[in-house]
Amino acid sequence: MKTGVVLALSFLALALGGLFLVSTLSNPLLDVWILARDLGLSLAAVSAGVAASLLHRKFTSDEGEAANN
């Protein structure tokens, strides 16, 4: 159950971050600070989505091995 929720939320972060990145790059603003903010937010969302699934997989596999011993 928890794995499904984590994977769904990480997919949502990846999807929204990717959409925000495409939107930002397809219609860039003239203000450099706003463009940097939008790019930073989209890259943070994509990296959070990737990191969430990787960290969940790492820590749940450690718990499973400890329970088997």
N, CA, C and O of each residue as an XYZ file, in Angstrom:
276
protein
N       0.821     -1.194      0.000
C       0.000      0.000      0.000
C       0.861      1.251      0.000
O       0.639      2.164     -0.796
N       1.845      1.295      0.895
C       2.696      2.480      0.976
C       3.519      2.660     -0.285
O       3.752      3.788     -0.720
N       3.962      1.560     -0.875
C       4.769      1.646     -2.084
C       3.957      2.248     -3.219
O       4.481      3.047     -3.996
N       2.709      1.883     -3.326
C       1.852      2.427     -4.374
C       1.643      3.921     -4.220
O       1.643      4.659     -5.205
N       1.463      4.366     -2.983
C       1.266      5.796     -2.729
C       2.534      6.571     -3.057
O       2.473      7.629     -3.682
N       3.677      6.050     -2.640
C       4.945      6.733     -2.909
C       5.210      6.796     -4.404
O       5.629      7.833     -4.919
N       4.970      5.698     -5.099
C       5.192      5.700     -6.543
C       4.208      6.617     -7.261
O       4.583      7.271     -8.234
N       2.970      6.678     -6.807
C       1.992      7.577     -7.425
C       2.374      9.040     -7.213
O       2.273      9.853     -8.132
N       2.811      9.368     -6.006
C       3.215     10.751     -5.737
C       4.496     11.126     -6.476
O       4.637     12.263     -6.928
N       5.423     10.191     -6.604
C       6.642     10.501     -7.342
C       6.337     10.656     -8.830
O       6.927     11.507     -9.495
N       5.415      9.837     -9.364
C       5.005     10.012    -10.758
C       4.321     11.356    -10.951
O       4.541     12.025    -11.961
N       3.494     11.758     -9.994
C       2.826     13.056    -10.074
C       3.839     14.191    -10.065
O       3.703     15.145    -10.832
N       4.855     14.104     -9.207
C       5.896     15.140     -9.173
C       6.669     15.177    -10.480
O       6.981     16.255    -10.986
N       6.980     14.009    -11.031
C       7.672     13.971    -12.322
C       6.823     14.566    -13.438
O       7.317     15.335    -14.262
N       5.558     14.209    -13.458
C       4.677     14.700    -14.515
C       4.475     16.209    -14.427
O       4.576     16.912    -15.432
N       4.194     16.699    -13.241
C       3.980     18.137    -13.087
C       5.263     18.928    -13.331
O       5.233     19.992    -13.950
N       6.379     18.411    -12.848
C       7.650     19.081    -13.098
C       7.999     19.097    -14.573
O       8.498     20.098    -15.086
N       7.739     17.990    -15.258
C       7.991     17.940    -16.695
C       7.095     18.878    -17.471
O       7.550     19.557    -18.390
N       5.819     18.922    -17.107
C       4.903     19.855    -17.774
C       5.295     21.307    -17.522
O       5.243     22.137    -18.429
N       5.685     21.605    -16.295
C       6.101     22.961    -15.954
C       7.381     23.332    -16.706
O       7.546     24.476    -17.131
N       8.281     22.367    -16.866
C       9.519     22.613    -17.604
C       9.239     22.873    -19.078
O       9.805     23.795    -19.665
N       8.374     22.071    -19.673
C       8.012     22.274    -21.080
C       7.315     23.614    -21.264
O       7.585     24.327    -22.230
N       6.426     23.958    -20.348
C       5.723     25.236    -20.420
C       6.686     26.406    -20.299
O       6.549     27.401    -21.010
N       7.646     26.292    -19.413
C       8.609     27.372    -19.216
C       9.518     27.537    -20.425
O       9.814     28.657    -20.841
N       9.959     26.419    -20.985
C      10.877     26.504    -22.117
C      10.176     26.868    -23.419
O      10.799     27.449    -24.307
N       8.903     26.542    -23.550
C       8.201     26.858    -24.787
C       7.791     28.319    -24.867
O       7.655     28.862    -25.963
N       7.593     28.958    -23.732
C       7.218     30.366    -23.713
C       8.020     31.089    -22.638
O       7.471     31.448    -21.596
N       9.322     31.309    -22.877
C      10.153     31.930    -21.840
C       9.788     33.403    -21.637
O       9.423     34.105    -22.581
N       9.894     33.842    -20.415
C       9.618     35.233    -20.081
C      10.859     36.075    -20.298
O      11.975     35.557    -20.350
N      10.659     37.362    -20.422
C      11.784     38.263    -20.640
C      12.565     38.519    -19.353
O      13.758     38.818    -19.397
N      11.901     38.402    -18.225
C      12.567     38.634    -16.953
C      13.411     37.408    -16.587
O      12.901     36.291    -16.502
N      14.690     37.636    -16.376
C      15.626     36.545    -16.099
C      15.329     35.887    -14.752
O      15.461     34.671    -14.618
N      14.933     36.667    -13.765
C      14.700     36.115    -12.432
C      13.476     35.202    -12.400
O      13.478     34.174    -11.723
N      12.440     35.583    -13.133
C      11.242     34.740    -13.174
C      11.538     33.456    -13.935
O      11.082     32.382    -13.543
N      12.296     33.560    -15.016
C      12.677     32.367    -15.771
C      13.528     31.431    -14.918
O      13.333     30.216    -14.944
N      14.469     31.991    -14.167
C      15.308     31.167    -13.283
C      14.474     30.510    -12.191
O      14.710     29.352    -11.847
N      13.509     31.231    -11.645
C      12.632     30.665    -10.622
C      11.811     29.503    -11.171
O      11.703     28.450    -10.543
N      11.234     29.712    -12.359
C      10.413     28.661    -12.965
C      11.239     27.431    -13.311
O      10.793     26.303    -13.096
N      12.430     27.638    -13.840
C      13.301     26.504    -14.152
C      13.730     25.776    -12.882
O      13.779     24.546    -12.857
N      14.036     26.521    -11.841
C      14.423     25.912    -10.570
C      13.301     25.094     -9.962
O      13.535     23.997     -9.454
N      12.085     25.616    -10.009
C      10.944     24.874     -9.466
C      10.666     23.605    -10.259
O      10.371     22.562     -9.675
N      10.757     23.681    -11.561
C      10.484     22.488    -12.366
C      11.569     21.439    -12.174
O      11.263     20.250    -12.083
N      12.811     21.849    -12.112
C      13.889     20.887    -11.882
C      13.829     20.302    -10.476
O      14.169     19.136    -10.279
N      13.404     21.091     -9.503
C      13.245     20.570     -8.143
C      12.126     19.542     -8.076
O      12.248     18.543     -7.366
N      11.036     19.771     -8.805
C       9.931     18.807     -8.807
C      10.346     17.504     -9.476
O      10.012     16.423     -8.992
N      11.071     17.600    -10.585
C      11.522     16.392    -11.275
C      12.511     15.618    -10.408
O      12.423     14.395    -10.300
N      13.445     16.325     -9.795
C      14.430     15.628     -8.966
C      13.788     15.045     -7.706
O      14.215     13.987     -7.244
N      12.780     15.700     -7.140
C      12.083     15.148     -5.973
C      11.322     13.883     -6.352
O      11.265     12.934     -5.570
N      10.742     13.865     -7.542
C      10.038     12.665     -7.985
C      10.965     11.485     -8.178
O      10.625     10.355     -7.827
N      12.134     11.746     -8.734
C      13.112     10.671     -8.936
C      13.683     10.218     -7.599
O      13.797      9.019     -7.343
N      14.039     11.170     -6.752
C      14.657     10.830     -5.468
C      13.686     10.084     -4.551
O      14.100      9.196     -3.806
N      12.418     10.430     -4.597
C      11.444      9.773     -3.723
C      11.342      8.289     -4.021
O      11.336      7.466     -3.106
N      11.262      7.948     -5.293
C      11.140      6.524     -5.621
C      12.432      5.769     -5.335
O      12.388      4.629     -4.872
N      13.572      6.380     -5.601
C      14.848      5.713     -5.337
C      15.091      5.513     -3.837
O      15.521      4.443     -3.409
N      14.813      6.542     -3.054
C      15.015      6.433     -1.606
C      14.024      5.457     -0.980
O      14.382      4.717     -0.063
N      12.799      5.447     -1.459
C      11.812      4.498     -0.925
C      12.238      3.064     -1.226
O      12.128      2.182     -0.374
N      12.717      2.844     -2.429
C      13.167      1.497     -2.799
C      14.362      1.078     -1.948
O      14.455     -0.074     -1.524
N      15.272      2.013     -1.702
C      16.469      1.684     -0.924
C      16.118      1.337      0.520
O      16.603      0.341      1.056
N      15.282      2.151      1.148
C      15.001      1.950      2.561
C      14.009      0.826      2.813
O      14.055      0.207      3.875
N      13.123      0.544      1.884
C      12.220     -0.580      2.090
C      12.920     -1.903      1.849
O      12.560     -2.905      2.467
N      13.910     -1.937      0.967
C      14.645     -3.183      0.754
C      15.516     -3.497      1.965
O      15.715     -4.669      2.287
N      16.041     -2.471      2.648
C      16.819     -2.701      3.870
C      15.945     -3.261      4.981
O      16.391     -4.133      5.726
N      14.709     -2.782      5.110
C      13.814     -3.275      6.142
C      13.401     -4.722      5.859
O      13.255     -5.520      6.785
N      13.213     -5.057      4.586
C      12.829     -6.409      4.229
C      13.923     -7.405      4.514
O      13.635     -8.523      4.942
N      15.175     -7.037      4.292
C      16.287     -7.928      4.588
C      16.466     -8.106      6.094
O      16.820     -9.196      6.544
N      16.228     -7.055      6.879
C      16.369     -7.154      8.324
C      15.255     -8.038      8.905
O      15.487     -8.759      9.876
N      14.065     -7.990      8.328
C      12.972     -8.800      8.835
C      13.177    -10.272      8.518
O      12.723    -11.136      9.268
N      13.856    -10.568      7.414
C      14.101    -11.958      7.030
C      15.176    -12.625      7.903
O      15.199    -13.849      8.030
N      16.046    -11.838      8.490
C      17.132    -12.416      9.304
C      16.674    -12.647     10.675
O      17.441    -13.127     11.510
